[in-house]
């Protein structure tokens, strides 16, 4: 069975702080994909990044970076110099090679204040 | 850009009513999904469809059914709405295979009174 755990239910930071959102996954498959989605107050989930199980390179996109570590089954997401517009619920998700459906974590609500 | 359109943003229905939630995608995606989102529970998969006329139960199919007569349209049906089906419903689609991401609609907030 597949499982995604986002232990942080809610995080509050002040603008310009760095923040890391944790994601731990479980799967017995050797081929899988990991995703991060952002859900702003408007409600629509926005795709941020995908990583496959064979590519452990970290990725940076502007203020966003992702750290994928197979040894700890983690795929953490860091926002550098957070901004108010980063306030949203963030979901981590897992897609295994044998299925077409994503398993989502319960999400982390990030609140960035001035 | 992929566009996934859900027919209603807000719906209010009475207990026992039959409810149809409609979803249309414009990118010829093979796979379509219905999730419900509840506080503290994240997104839970209700049903999904690999292709036209094909459907698979997700994690919480009880009380729901689906229809996919055309590739672009995936309907979620609540045969007899109950108050515990009050929730946010999210439709998504993706291209089959290769770790393609899901693309989501804006969601339908359904209230059953």
HADDOCK unambig.tbl for C-alpha pairs under 7 A between the chains (distance, minus, plus):
assign (segid A and resid 33 and name CA) (segid B and resid 99 and name CA) 6.02 0.50 0.50
assign (segid A and resid 43 and name CA) (segid B and resid 106 and name CA) 5.99 0.50 0.50
assign (segid A and resid 43 and name CA) (segid B and resid 107 and name CA) 6.81 0.50 0.50
assign (segid A and resid 44 and name CA) (segid B and resid 104 and name CA) 6.55 0.50 0.50
assign (segid A and resid 44 and name CA) (segid B and resid 105 and name CA) 6.20 0.50 0.50
assign (segid A and resid 44 and name CA) (segid B and resid 106 and name CA) 4.50 0.50 0.50
assign (segid A and resid 44 and name CA) (segid B and resid 107 and name CA) 6.72 0.50 0.50
assign (segid A and resid 45 and name CA) (segid B and resid 104 and name CA) 5.91 0.50 0.50
assign (segid A and resid 104 and name CA) (segid B and resid 42 and name CA) 6.79 0.50 0.50
assign (segid A and resid 104 and name CA) (segid B and resid 43 and name CA) 6.05 0.50 0.50
assign (segid A and resid 105 and name CA) (segid B and resid 42 and name CA) 6.13 0.50 0.50
assign (segid A and resid 106 and name CA) (segid B and resid 40 and name CA) 6.14 0.50 0.50
assign (segid A and resid 106 and name CA) (segid B and resid 41 and name CA) 5.36 0.50 0.50
assign (segid A and resid 106 and name CA) (segid B and resid 42 and name CA) 3.80 0.50 0.50
assign (segid A and resid 106 and name CA) (segid B and resid 43 and name CA) 6.92 0.50 0.50
assign (segid A and resid 107 and name CA) (segid B and resid 42 and name CA) 5.96 0.50 0.50
